[in-house]
């Protein structure tokens, strides 16, 4: 796990006792840099190093200009500009928001002066209004930050010689999630459907569900080629093998908690007994084992 990933876990853990957005912003952003990785073809990944910059950014850079997948926290705007200038001198044309959370959308207003923002319908709705979840209250975003093109199931963007697929997967991490696939480059950006190497945060307050997330990841794996490279919402660049490992964790742990609950055990009892030991290493971040068990338990249908 690199420095950016470790910093991500640290700052998420600090949020347990902080206000939602303020917790992310109480950093020295001068110490945070962006690591640029050429993934494949026209696609690059921007990843924060030295602190928590927000979710990983996907970049399509080519003859038509630049398209971004997500845009991190607002103090990163000029560093994103600098990173993009180092990749391609073309114009920023589009931003795709994988979901509504501020660590993926907080530069929408900054970049909307030059880029068209596209998202699932629910991402726009949630950015337009006050939200409240595990992290606390999030005020509505300014109008400039609202996506101006939305879709219900899927949309294609024909850009940089790619027929880019932007596909909604319902009630996974939130109710607003969509994943991006660049077929010519054979690269996918999964947003927060994929937390590489750690238990994921599932936002139950805004339509997420651990069992739906597991189902969605399984469907995504079926749809992707075996040699695809995968940009996670958080964590290091991965591939289908890494995504399958993540899916195995989701499948095993959700079914374990479901079975324990069906046998009559309470949440406290399941947390005390713990998950199968092979998943111990996945609990080293903000979503520790007890938190992940709680998310799964609270994702079960209400009796």
ZADO-1210 file (C-alpha; in nm, 4 decimals, padded with zeros to 6 digits):
<atoms>
<atom x="00.0000" y="00.0000" z="00.0000" code="UNK" pos="1"/>
<atom x="00.1490" y="00.3336" z="-00.1030" code="UNK" pos="2"/>
<atom x="00.1594" y="00.6592" z="00.0928" code="UNK" pos="3"/>
<atom x="-00.1541" y="00.7928" z="-00.0724" code="UNK" pos="4"/>
<atom x="-00.3483" y="00.4802" z="00.0233" code="UNK" pos="5"/>
<atom x="-00.2217" y="00.4902" z="00.3826" code="UNK" pos="6"/>
<atom x="-00.3129" y="00.8579" z="00.4064" code="UNK" pos="7"/>
<atom x="-00.6589" y="00.7764" z="00.2751" code="UNK" pos="8"/>
<atom x="-00.7131" y="00.5278" z="00.5578" code="UNK" pos="9"/>
<atom x="-00.5768" y="00.7717" z="00.8172" code="UNK" pos="10"/>
<atom x="-00.7995" y="01.0587" z="00.7159" code="UNK" pos="11"/>
<atom x="-01.1069" y="00.8392" z="00.6949" code="UNK" pos="12"/>
<atom x="-01.0380" y="00.7210" z="01.0494" code="UNK" pos="13"/>
<atom x="-01.0131" y="01.0829" z="01.1681" code="UNK" pos="14"/>
<atom x="-01.3614" y="01.1458" z="01.0342" code="UNK" pos="15"/>
<atom x="-01.5079" y="00.9314" z="01.3102" code="UNK" pos="16"/>
<atom x="-01.4759" y="01.2388" z="01.5347" code="UNK" pos="17"/>
<atom x="-01.4970" y="01.5173" z="01.2718" code="UNK" pos="18"/>
<atom x="-01.7545" y="01.7012" z="01.0688" code="UNK" pos="19"/>
<atom x="-01.8031" y="01.5414" z="00.7282" code="UNK" pos="20"/>
<atom x="-01.6489" y="01.7810" z="00.4802" code="UNK" pos="21"/>
<atom x="-01.4402" y="01.9718" z="00.7342" code="UNK" pos="22"/>
<atom x="-01.2707" y="01.6479" z="00.8305" code="UNK" pos="23"/>
<atom x="-01.1388" y="01.6052" z="00.4777" code="UNK" pos="24"/>
<atom x="-01.0302" y="01.9680" z="00.4517" code="UNK" pos="25"/>
<atom x="-00.8386" y="01.9823" z="00.7797" code="UNK" pos="26"/>
<atom x="-00.5169" y="01.8840" z="00.6071" code="UNK" pos="27"/>
<atom x="-00.2115" y="02.0647" z="00.4813" code="UNK" pos="28"/>
<atom x="-00.2869" y="02.0325" z="00.1101" code="UNK" pos="29"/>
<atom x="00.0511" y="02.1834" z="00.0238" code="UNK" pos="30"/>
<atom x="00.2012" y="01.8463" z="00.1178" code="UNK" pos="31"/>
<atom x="-00.0253" y="01.6486" z="-00.1153" code="UNK" pos="32"/>
<atom x="00.0924" y="01.5693" z="-00.4656" code="UNK" pos="33"/>
<atom x="-00.0722" y="01.3862" z="-00.7525" code="UNK" pos="34"/>
<atom x="00.0875" y="01.0740" z="-00.8929" code="UNK" pos="35"/>
<atom x="00.0179" y="01.0299" z="-01.2658" code="UNK" pos="36"/>
<atom x="00.0075" y="00.6714" z="-01.3922" code="UNK" pos="37"/>
<atom x="-00.0306" y="00.5830" z="-01.7583" code="UNK" pos="38"/>
<atom x="-00.2781" y="00.2973" z="-01.7379" code="UNK" pos="39"/>
<atom x="-00.3167" y="00.1929" z="-02.1025" code="UNK" pos="40"/>
<atom x="-00.3998" y="00.3542" z="-02.4353" code="UNK" pos="41"/>
<atom x="-00.5480" y="00.7019" z="-02.3839" code="UNK" pos="42"/>
<atom x="-00.6154" y="00.6440" z="-02.0136" code="UNK" pos="43"/>
<atom x="-00.4287" y="00.7761" z="-01.7092" code="UNK" pos="44"/>
<atom x="-00.4921" y="00.7703" z="-01.3346" code="UNK" pos="45"/>
<atom x="-00.4318" y="01.0585" z="-01.0921" code="UNK" pos="46"/>
<atom x="-00.3814" y="00.9456" z="-00.7318" code="UNK" pos="47"/>
<atom x="-00.3159" y="01.1571" z="-00.4240" code="UNK" pos="48"/>
<atom x="00.0167" y="01.1063" z="-00.2422" code="UNK" pos="49"/>
<atom x="00.1060" y="01.2521" z="00.0977" code="UNK" pos="50"/>
<atom x="-00.2514" y="01.3001" z="00.2163" code="UNK" pos="51"/>
<atom x="-00.6103" y="01.2415" z="00.1167" code="UNK" pos="52"/>
<atom x="-00.6843" y="01.4197" z="-00.2124" code="UNK" pos="53"/>
<atom x="-01.0135" y="01.2403" z="-00.2733" code="UNK" pos="54"/>
<atom x="-01.0996" y="00.9501" z="-00.4995" code="UNK" pos="55"/>
<atom x="-00.8797" y="00.8394" z="-00.7867" code="UNK" pos="56"/>
<atom x="-00.9285" y="01.0392" z="-01.1069" code="UNK" pos="57"/>
<atom x="-00.9471" y="00.8695" z="-01.4439" code="UNK" pos="58"/>
<atom x="-00.8244" y="01.0704" z="-01.7438" code="UNK" pos="59"/>
<atom x="-00.8928" y="01.0145" z="-02.1116" code="UNK" pos="60"/>
<atom x="-00.6424" y="01.2270" z="-02.3041" code="UNK" pos="61"/>
<atom x="-00.6263" y="01.2319" z="-02.6821" code="UNK" pos="62"/>
<atom x="-00.6983" y="01.4195" z="-03.0027" code="UNK" pos="63"/>
<atom x="-01.0401" y="01.5416" z="-02.8849" code="UNK" pos="64"/>
<atom x="-00.9019" y="01.6803" z="-02.5600" code="UNK" pos="65"/>
<atom x="-00.9507" y="01.5620" z="-02.2009" code="UNK" pos="66"/>
<atom x="-01.2258" y="01.3775" z="-02.0176" code="UNK" pos="67"/>
<atom x="-01.2127" y="01.3233" z="-01.6406" code="UNK" pos="68"/>
<atom x="-01.3755" y="01.0569" z="-01.4285" code="UNK" pos="69"/>
<atom x="-01.4310" y="01.2314" z="-01.0922" code="UNK" pos="70"/>
<atom x="-01.2461" y="01.5406" z="-00.9693" code="UNK" pos="71"/>
<atom x="-01.1424" y="01.5012" z="-00.6015" code="UNK" pos="72"/>
<atom x="-01.1548" y="01.7586" z="-00.3204" code="UNK" pos="73"/>
<atom x="-01.1715" y="02.1311" z="-00.4002" code="UNK" pos="74"/>
<atom x="-00.8210" y="02.2292" z="-00.2747" code="UNK" pos="75"/>
<atom x="-00.6742" y="01.9979" z="-00.5417" code="UNK" pos="76"/>
<atom x="-00.8038" y="02.2018" z="-00.8381" code="UNK" pos="77"/>
<atom x="-00.4779" y="02.3681" z="-00.9435" code="UNK" pos="78"/>
<atom x="-00.2782" y="02.0505" z="-00.8881" code="UNK" pos="79"/>
<atom x="-00.5206" y="01.8681" z="-01.1161" code="UNK" pos="80"/>
<atom x="-00.4720" y="02.1428" z="-01.3756" code="UNK" pos="81"/>
<atom x="-00.0951" y="02.0978" z="-01.3527" code="UNK" pos="82"/>
<atom x="-00.1177" y="01.7203" z="-01.3816" code="UNK" pos="83"/>
<atom x="-00.3464" y="01.7428" z="-01.6841" code="UNK" pos="84"/>
<atom x="-00.1116" y="01.9896" z="-01.8557" code="UNK" pos="85"/>
<atom x="00.1642" y="01.7326" z="-01.8161" code="UNK" pos="86"/>
<atom x="-00.0475" y="01.4702" z="-01.9932" code="UNK" pos="87"/>
<atom x="-00.2155" y="01.6622" z="-02.2740" code="UNK" pos="88"/>
<atom x="-00.2345" y="02.0269" z="-02.3768" code="UNK" pos="89"/>
<atom x="-00.5860" y="01.9820" z="-02.5086" code="UNK" pos="90"/>
<atom x="-00.9035" y="02.1320" z="-02.3676" code="UNK" pos="91"/>
<atom x="-01.0943" y="01.9740" z="-02.0795" code="UNK" pos="92"/>
<atom x="-01.4266" y="01.8769" z="-02.2353" code="UNK" pos="93"/>
<atom x="-01.6147" y="01.6385" z="-02.0043" code="UNK" pos="94"/>
<atom x="-01.6339" y="01.5253" z="-01.6400" code="UNK" pos="95"/>
<atom x="-01.8094" y="01.2021" z="-01.5464" code="UNK" pos="96"/>
<atom x="-01.9177" y="01.1810" z="-01.1790" code="UNK" pos="97"/>
<atom x="-01.9281" y="00.8185" z="-01.0604" code="UNK" pos="98"/>
<atom x="-02.1512" y="00.9218" z="-00.7662" code="UNK" pos="99"/>
<atom x="-02.2381" y="01.2237" z="-00.5515" code="UNK" pos="100"/>
<atom x="-01.9846" y="01.2141" z="-00.2644" code="UNK" pos="101"/>
<atom x="-01.7737" y="01.5257" z="-00.2187" code="UNK" pos="102"/>
<atom x="-01.4381" y="01.3491" z="-00.2385" code="UNK" pos="103"/>
<atom x="-01.5274" y="01.2720" z="-00.6027" code="UNK" pos="104"/>
<atom x="-01.7222" y="01.5849" z="-00.7034" code="UNK" pos="105"/>
<atom x="-01.5892" y="01.8865" z="-00.5120" code="UNK" pos="106"/>
<atom x="-01.4141" y="02.0376" z="-00.8135" code="UNK" pos="107"/>
<atom x="-01.7275" y="02.0247" z="-01.0289" code="UNK" pos="108"/>
<atom x="-01.7926" y="02.3975" z="-00.9872" code="UNK" pos="109"/>
<atom x="-01.4301" y="02.4858" z="-01.0642" code="UNK" pos="110"/>
<atom x="-01.4150" y="02.2803" z="-01.3826" code="UNK" pos="111"/>
<atom x="-01.7722" y="02.3508" z="-01.5004" code="UNK" pos="112"/>
<atom x="-01.6495" y="02.6736" z="-01.6585" code="UNK" pos="113"/>
<atom x="-01.4901" y="02.4631" z="-01.9321" code="UNK" pos="114"/>
<atom x="-01.6304" y="02.1090" z="-01.9006" code="UNK" pos="115"/>
<atom x="-01.9714" y="01.9453" z="-01.9382" code="UNK" pos="116"/>
<atom x="-02.0532" y="01.7362" z="-01.6295" code="UNK" pos="117"/>
<atom x="-02.2407" y="01.4073" z="-01.6740" code="UNK" pos="118"/>
<atom x="-02.3803" y="01.1787" z="-01.4027" code="UNK" pos="119"/>
<atom x="-02.6602" y="00.9454" z="-01.3101" code="UNK" pos="120"/>
<atom x="-02.9853" y="01.1256" z="-01.2299" code="UNK" pos="121"/>
<atom x="-02.9569" y="01.0565" z="-00.8579" code="UNK" pos="122"/>
<atom x="-02.6092" y="01.2100" z="-00.8351" code="UNK" pos="123"/>
<atom x="-02.7467" y="01.5408" z="-00.9645" code="UNK" pos="124"/>
<atom x="-03.0442" y="01.5206" z="-00.7284" code="UNK" pos="125"/>
<atom x="-02.8210" y="01.4629" z="-00.4276" code="UNK" pos="126"/>
<atom x="-02.5780" y="01.7389" z="-00.5237" code="UNK" pos="127"/>
<atom x="-02.8745" y="01.9768" z="-00.5541" code="UNK" pos="128"/>
<atom x="-02.9944" y="01.9206" z="-00.1966" code="UNK" pos="129"/>
<atom x="-02.8629" y="01.8835" z="00.1585" code="UNK" pos="130"/>
<atom x="-02.7552" y="01.5308" z="00.2470" code="UNK" pos="131"/>
<atom x="-02.6824" y="01.3509" z="00.5720" code="UNK" pos="132"/>
<atom x="-02.5053" y="01.0204" z="00.6205" code="UNK" pos="133"/>
<atom x="-02.2523" y="00.8462" z="00.8444" code="UNK" pos="134"/>
<atom x="-02.0071" y="01.1342" z="00.8049" code="UNK" pos="135"/>
<atom x="-02.2587" y="01.4025" z="00.9042" code="UNK" pos="136"/>
<atom x="-02.4327" y="01.6738" z="00.7075" code="UNK" pos="137"/>
<atom x="-02.3319" y="01.7776" z="00.3569" code="UNK" pos="138"/>
<atom x="-02.4837" y="02.1036" z="00.2282" code="UNK" pos="139"/>
<atom x="-02.6178" y="02.1264" z="-00.1254" code="UNK" pos="140"/>
<atom x="-02.3526" y="02.2038" z="-00.3852" code="UNK" pos="141"/>
<atom x="-02.3631" y="02.5335" z="-00.5755" code="UNK" pos="142"/>
<atom x="-02.5508" y="02.5303" z="-00.9062" code="UNK" pos="143"/>
<atom x="-02.2256" y="02.5394" z="-01.1050" code="UNK" pos="144"/>
<atom x="-02.1420" y="02.1977" z="-00.9579" code="UNK" pos="145"/>
<atom x="-02.4580" y="02.0245" z="-01.0776" code="UNK" pos="146"/>
<atom x="-02.4257" y="01.7837" z="-01.3696" code="UNK" pos="147"/>
<atom x="-02.6086" y="01.9185" z="-01.6741" code="UNK" pos="148"/>
<atom x="-02.6483" y="01.5853" z="-01.8555" code="UNK" pos="149"/>
<atom x="-02.7983" y="01.2920" z="-01.6634" code="UNK" pos="150"/>
<atom x="-02.9141" y="00.9415" z="-01.7485" code="UNK" pos="151"/>
<atom x="-03.1099" y="00.6565" z="-01.5908" code="UNK" pos="152"/>
<atom x="-02.9425" y="00.3359" z="-01.7138" code="UNK" pos="153"/>
<atom x="-02.6485" y="00.4104" z="-01.9435" code="UNK" pos="154"/>
<atom x="-02.5005" y="00.6652" z="-02.1801" code="UNK" pos="155"/>
<atom x="-02.2246" y="00.6485" z="-02.4407" code="UNK" pos="156"/>
<atom x="-01.9706" y="00.9264" z="-02.4926" code="UNK" pos="157"/>
<atom x="-01.7823" y="00.9086" z="-02.8230" code="UNK" pos="158"/>
<atom x="-01.4528" y="01.0765" z="-02.7441" code="UNK" pos="159"/>
<atom x="-01.0821" y="01.0268" z="-02.8167" code="UNK" pos="160"/>
<atom x="-01.1607" y="00.7374" z="-03.0512" code="UNK" pos="161"/>
<atom x="-01.3356" y="00.5520" z="-02.7667" code="UNK" pos="162"/>
<atom x="-01.7025" y="00.4545" z="-02.7413" code="UNK" pos="163"/>
<atom x="-01.7005" y="00.5224" z="-02.3682" code="UNK" pos="164"/>
<atom x="-01.9681" y="00.3360" z="-02.1711" code="UNK" pos="165"/>
<atom x="-02.1093" y="00.5011" z="-01.8567" code="UNK" pos="166"/>
<atom x="-02.3376" y="00.2523" z="-01.6819" code="UNK" pos="167"/>
<atom x="-02.5548" y="00.2825" z="-01.3701" code="UNK" pos="168"/>
<atom x="-02.5451" y="00.0051" z="-01.1070" code="UNK" pos="169"/>
<atom x="-02.8281" y="00.0526" z="-00.8616" code="UNK" pos="170"/>
<atom x="-02.7998" y="00.0643" z="-00.4820" code="UNK" pos="171"/>
<atom x="-02.4346" y="-00.0325" z="-00.4506" code="UNK" pos="172"/>
<atom x="-02.2131" y="00.2206" z="-00.2758" code="UNK" pos="173"/>
<atom x="-02.5000" y="00.4750" z="-00.3034" code="UNK" pos="174"/>
<atom x="-02.8105" y="00.5043" z="-00.5216" code="UNK" pos="175"/>
<atom x="-02.6194" y="00.7247" z="-00.7677" code="UNK" pos="176"/>
<atom x="-02.3291" y="00.5054" z="-00.8806" code="UNK" pos="177"/>
<atom x="-02.2140" y="00.4523" z="-01.2368" code="UNK" pos="178"/>
<atom x="-01.9019" y="00.2838" z="-01.3686" code="UNK" pos="179"/>
<atom x="-01.7015" y="00.3792" z="-01.6765" code="UNK" pos="180"/>
<atom x="-01.5513" y="00.1489" z="-01.9379" code="UNK" pos="181"/>
<atom x="-01.3110" y="00.2554" z="-02.2107" code="UNK" pos="182"/>
<atom x="-01.3336" y="-00.0387" z="-02.4557" code="UNK" pos="183"/>
<atom x="-01.0495" y="00.0538" z="-02.6929" code="UNK" pos="184"/>
<atom x="-00.8047" y="00.1050" z="-02.4060" code="UNK" pos="185"/>
<atom x="-00.9679" y="-00.1824" z="-02.2134" code="UNK" pos="186"/>
<atom x="-00.9755" y="00.0113" z="-01.8865" code="UNK" pos="187"/>
<atom x="-01.2605" y="00.0481" z="-01.6364" code="UNK" pos="188"/>
<atom x="-01.3087" y="00.3063" z="-01.3601" code="UNK" pos="189"/>
<atom x="-01.5382" y="00.1621" z="-01.0932" code="UNK" pos="190"/>
<atom x="-01.5680" y="00.4606" z="-00.8607" code="UNK" pos="191"/>
<atom x="-01.6520" y="00.3529" z="-00.5069" code="UNK" pos="192"/>
<atom x="-01.7898" y="00.0184" z="-00.6139" code="UNK" pos="193"/>
<atom x="-01.4238" y="-00.0809" z="-00.5677" code="UNK" pos="194"/>
<atom x="-01.2123" y="-00.0088" z="-00.2589" code="UNK" pos="195"/>
<atom x="-00.8917" y="-00.1942" z="-00.3391" code="UNK" pos="196"/>
<atom x="-00.7630" y="-00.4028" z="-00.0474" code="UNK" pos="197"/>
<atom x="-00.9925" y="-00.2688" z="00.2276" code="UNK" pos="198"/>
<atom x="-01.3503" y="-00.3107" z="00.3407" code="UNK" pos="199"/>
<atom x="-01.5650" y="-00.0586" z="00.1520" code="UNK" pos="200"/>
<atom x="-01.7779" y="00.2208" z="00.2865" code="UNK" pos="201"/>
<atom x="-02.1393" y="00.1623" z="00.1807" code="UNK" pos="202"/>
<atom x="-02.3589" y="00.4689" z="00.2249" code="UNK" pos="203"/>
<atom x="-02.6788" y="00.3139" z="00.3567" code="UNK" pos="204"/>
<atom x="-02.8271" y="00.6591" z="00.4190" code="UNK" pos="205"/>
<atom x="-02.8219" y="00.7466" z="00.0495" code="UNK" pos="206"/>
<atom x="-02.9347" y="00.4210" z="-00.1055" code="UNK" pos="207"/>
<atom x="-02.6334" y="00.1925" z="-00.0739" code="UNK" pos="208"/>
<atom x="-02.6567" y="-00.1741" z="00.0245" code="UNK" pos="209"/>
<atom x="-02.3798" y="-00.4270" z="00.0868" code="UNK" pos="210"/>
<atom x="-02.5651" y="-00.7118" z="-00.0849" code="UNK" pos="211"/>
<atom x="-02.6507" y="-00.5037" z="-00.3902" code="UNK" pos="212"/>
<atom x="-02.2904" y="-00.3854" z="-00.4038" code="UNK" pos="213"/>
<atom x="-02.1750" y="-00.7479" z="-00.4062" code="UNK" pos="214"/>
<atom x="-02.4207" y="-00.8360" z="-00.6820" code="UNK" pos="215"/>
<atom x="-02.3152" y="-00.5335" z="-00.8868" code="UNK" pos="216"/>
<atom x="-01.9448" y="-00.6166" z="-00.8625" code="UNK" pos="217"/>
<atom x="-02.0194" y="-00.9711" z="-00.9783" code="UNK" pos="218"/>
<atom x="-02.2084" y="-00.8363" z="-01.2807" code="UNK" pos="219"/>
<atom x="-01.9250" y="-00.5939" z="-01.3593" code="UNK" pos="220"/>
<atom x="-01.6712" y="-00.8782" z="-01.3537" code="UNK" pos="221"/>
<atom x="-01.8866" y="-01.0774" z="-01.5984" code="UNK" pos="222"/>
<atom x="-01.9042" y="-00.7790" z="-01.8338" code="UNK" pos="223"/>
<atom x="-01.5335" y="-00.6928" z="-01.8368" code="UNK" pos="224"/>
<atom x="-01.2656" y="-00.8703" z="-02.0418" code="UNK" pos="225"/>
<atom x="-01.0237" y="-01.0844" z="-01.8428" code="UNK" pos="226"/>
<atom x="-00.7324" y="-00.8599" z="-01.9374" code="UNK" pos="227"/>
<atom x="-00.8981" y="-00.5296" z="-01.8414" code="UNK" pos="228"/>
<atom x="-00.7203" y="-00.2930" z="-01.6047" code="UNK" pos="229"/>
<atom x="-00.9324" y="-00.1457" z="-01.3270" code="UNK" pos="230"/>
<atom x="-00.9118" y="00.1946" z="-01.1573" code="UNK" pos="231"/>
<atom x="-01.0689" y="00.1752" z="-00.8103" code="UNK" pos="232"/>
<atom x="-01.2361" y="00.4653" z="-00.6354" code="UNK" pos="233"/>
<atom x="-00.9701" y="00.4307" z="-00.3651" code="UNK" pos="234"/>
<atom x="-00.6492" y="00.2326" z="-00.3571" code="UNK" pos="235"/>
<atom x="-00.3910" y="00.1265" z="-00.6109" code="UNK" pos="236"/>
<atom x="-00.4487" y="00.0478" z="-00.9780" code="UNK" pos="237"/>
<atom x="-00.5761" y="-00.3070" z="-01.0179" code="UNK" pos="238"/>
<atom x="-00.6861" y="-00.5685" z="-01.2690" code="UNK" pos="239"/>
<atom x="-00.9557" y="-00.8348" z="-01.2958" code="UNK" pos="240"/>
<atom x="-00.7646" y="-01.0670" z="-01.0623" code="UNK" pos="241"/>
<atom x="-00.7604" y="-00.7952" z="-00.7949" code="UNK" pos="242"/>
<atom x="-01.1282" y="-00.7189" z="-00.8538" code="UNK" pos="243"/>
<atom x="-01.2127" y="-01.0886" z="-00.8173" code="UNK" pos="244"/>
<atom x="-01.0272" y="-01.0983" z="-00.4855" code="UNK" pos="245"/>
<atom x="-01.2355" y="-00.8017" z="-00.3702" code="UNK" pos="246"/>
<atom x="-01.5531" y="-00.9772" z="-00.4928" code="UNK" pos="247"/>
<atom x="-01.4580" y="-01.2944" z="-00.3044" code="UNK" pos="248"/>
<atom x="-01.4275" y="-01.0878" z="00.0149" code="UNK" pos="249"/>
<atom x="-01.7663" y="-00.9235" z="-00.0466" code="UNK" pos="250"/>
<atom x="-01.9354" y="-01.2554" z="-00.1203" code="UNK" pos="251"/>
<atom x="-01.7834" y="-01.4439" z="00.1719" code="UNK" pos="252"/>
<atom x="-01.8383" y="-01.1761" z="00.4363" code="UNK" pos="253"/>
<atom x="-02.1922" y="-01.0798" z="00.3338" code="UNK" pos="254"/>
<atom x="-02.3042" y="-01.4428" z="00.3285" code="UNK" pos="255"/>
<atom x="-02.1324" y="-01.5093" z="00.6612" code="UNK" pos="256"/>
<atom x="-02.3168" y="-01.2248" z="00.8344" code="UNK" pos="257"/>
<atom x="-02.6439" y="-01.3228" z="00.6656" code="UNK" pos="258"/>
<atom x="-02.6118" y="-01.6798" z="00.7918" code="UNK" pos="259"/>
<atom x="-02.5204" y="-01.5692" z="01.1434" code="UNK" pos="260"/>
<atom x="-02.8194" y="-01.3332" z="01.1559" code="UNK" pos="261"/>
<atom x="-03.0504" y="-01.6059" z="01.0232" code="UNK" pos="262"/>
<atom x="-02.9381" y="-01.8304" z="01.3107" code="UNK" pos="263"/>
<atom x="-03.0648" y="-01.5688" z="01.5543" code="UNK" pos="264"/>
<atom x="-02.7426" y="-01.3950" z="01.6483" code="UNK" pos="265"/>
<atom x="-02.7533" y="-01.0233" z="01.7245" code="UNK" pos="266"/>
<atom x="-02.5274" y="-00.7634" z="01.5666" code="UNK" pos="267"/>
<atom x="-02.3202" y="-00.7436" z="01.8851" code="UNK" pos="268"/>
<atom x="-02.2744" y="-01.1199" z="01.8911" code="UNK" pos="269"/>
<atom x="-02.1646" y="-01.1333" z="01.5274" code="UNK" pos="270"/>
<atom x="-01.9206" y="-00.8476" z="01.5806" code="UNK" pos="271"/>
<atom x="-01.7769" y="-01.0164" z="01.8884" code="UNK" pos="272"/>
<atom x="-01.7260" y="-01.3488" z="01.7058" code="UNK" pos="273"/>
<atom x="-01.5725" y="-01.1726" z="01.4056" code="UNK" pos="274"/>
<atom x="-01.5452" y="-01.2578" z="01.0378" code="UNK" pos="275"/>
<atom x="-01.3448" y="-01.5488" z="00.8910" code="UNK" pos="276"/>
<atom x="-00.9797" y="-01.4846" z="00.9722" code="UNK" pos="277"/>
<atom x="-00.8677" y="-01.4830" z="00.6083" code="UNK" pos="278"/>
<atom x="-01.0174" y="-01.1334" z="00.5758" code="UNK" pos="279"/>
<atom x="-00.8389" y="-00.9835" z="00.8790" code="UNK" pos="280"/>
<atom x="-00.6043" y="-00.7721" z="00.6678" code="UNK" pos="281"/>
<atom x="-00.8975" y="-00.5957" z="00.5006" code="UNK" pos="282"/>
<atom x="-00.9977" y="-00.4225" z="00.8233" code="UNK" pos="283"/>
<atom x="-00.6960" y="-00.1993" z="00.8672" code="UNK" pos="284"/>
<atom x="-00.8697" y="00.1229" z="00.7649" code="UNK" pos="285"/>
<atom x="-01.1638" y="00.3396" z="00.8544" code="UNK" pos="286"/>
<atom x="-01.4094" y="00.0584" z="00.7834" code="UNK" pos="287"/>
<atom x="-01.2720" y="-00.1885" z="01.0307" code="UNK" pos="288"/>
<atom x="-01.4163" y="-00.5359" z="01.0735" code="UNK" pos="289"/>
<atom x="-01.6814" y="-00.4292" z="01.3250" code="UNK" pos="290"/>
<atom x="-01.7972" y="-00.1436" z="01.1009" code="UNK" pos="291"/>
<atom x="-01.8155" y="-00.3701" z="00.7969" code="UNK" pos="292"/>
<atom x="-02.0195" y="-00.6282" z="00.9884" code="UNK" pos="293"/>
<atom x="-02.2563" y="-00.3498" z="01.0939" code="UNK" pos="294"/>
<atom x="-02.2945" y="-00.2279" z="00.7353" code="UNK" pos="295"/>
<atom x="-02.3739" y="-00.5810" z="00.6185" code="UNK" pos="296"/>
<atom x="-02.6146" y="-00.6442" z="00.9080" code="UNK" pos="297"/>
<atom x="-02.7984" y="-00.3176" z="00.8414" code="UNK" pos="298"/>
<atom x="-02.8188" y="-00.4069" z="00.4703" code="UNK" pos="299"/>
<atom x="-03.0287" y="-00.7153" z="00.5495" code="UNK" pos="300"/>
<atom x="-03.4008" y="-00.6904" z="00.4713" code="UNK" pos="301"/>
<atom x="-03.5956" y="-00.5634" z="00.7700" code="UNK" pos="302"/>
<atom x="-03.8171" y="-00.8240" z="00.9322" code="UNK" pos="303"/>
</atoms>
